[in-house]
Structures are given as structure tokens and as C-alpha cells.
């Protein structure tokens, strides 16, 4: 869920490829382990649903200019 393998975000306004604020809504199932004192730690997690609500560029704060693009790789070099 989220970005497909081989893709990433890119800001068309400033060229940013690495810093984005991503706001999501998630539905999870977690297995919790509690010790005898009552302190709990999640040991397993399964994402049931993930909705990306908004992606904003951290550098120029635009949301409209952020797009999903393919990551460079061997197949991109052959083209």
C-alpha cells in the first residue's frame, strides 16, 4: 500500500525528490505483548487499509505540484 514499487514523489515546482509531508488515514491490526507489569509493546502489525489524503512538498509547501514518478533504474537507462 502507499507508493508502488519503482515509484517516488517529485515536486514539479522545485524539483524536490526527498522531503514530503504525507497525511494518511490508516486502519491497522496489531498483536500486542504485555508484560506482567502491564507495559505493552506491539510485536506484529498488518495494514488493513491506507488512504493517502494529501502530499505536500516540504521545501516549497505546494500540494498541487507533487506527482508520482518512476524511479530511475536499469529499464530507464535502456529507453
C-alpha positions in Angstrom: 0.0 0.0 0.0 1.1 3.6 -0.4 3.6 4.1 -3.3 4.0 1.2 -5.7 7.5 -0.3 -6.0 9.6 1.6 -8.6 7.9 4.9 -8.0 8.5 8.0 -5.9 7.2 11.5 -5.3 8.6 14.5 -7.2 7.7 18.2 -6.8 7.2 19.8 -10.2 7.7 23.3 -8.7 11.0 23.0 -7.0 12.3 19.5 -8.1 12.3 18.0 -4.6 12.6 14.2 -4.6 13.3 13.5 -0.9 11.2 15.6 1.6 7.4 15.4 1.7 4.7 15.7 4.3 2.3 12.8 3.7 -1.0 12.8 5.6 -2.7 9.4 5.7 -5.6 7.6 7.3 -4.8 4.1 8.3 -6.6 1.1 9.6 -4.3 -1.5 11.3 -4.5 -4.8 13.2 -1.8 -5.2 15.8 -0.7 -8.0 18.1 0.3 -6.6 21.4 2.5 -8.3 24.0 2.0 -7.1 27.6 4.5 -7.9 30.3 3.4 -8.7 33.9 3.7 -5.0 34.9 1.2 -4.1 32.2 3.6 -2.4 29.8 2.7 -3.2 26.2 4.7 -3.5 23.0 3.2 -4.1 19.5 5.0 -7.1 18.0 3.1 -7.6 14.8 1.3 -5.1 12.6 -0.9 -5.6 9.5 -2.1 -2.6 7.5 -5.7 -3.3 6.6 -6.4 0.0 4.7 -4.3 3.0 3.8 -5.6 6.2 2.3 -3.2 8.9 1.3 -5.1 12.2 1.9 -2.5 14.7 1.0 1.1 15.0 -0.1 2.9 18.4 0.3 6.4 19.3 -0.6 8.5 20.1 2.5 10.7 22.6 0.6 8.1 24.8 -1.2 4.9 23.7 0.6 2.9 23.0 -2.5 0.5 20.1 -2.8 -0.7 20.7 -6.3 2.8 20.2 -7.9 3.6 16.9 -6.3 3.4 13.9 -8.6 4.2 10.2 -8.5 7.1 9.4 -11.0 9.1 6.2 -11.8 12.4 5.8 -10.0 15.5 5.6 -12.2 16.7 2.1 -12.9 18.1 -0.2 -15.5 15.0 -0.2 -17.6 15.0 3.6 -17.6 18.6 3.6 -18.9 17.7 1.4 -21.8 15.0 3.8 -23.0 
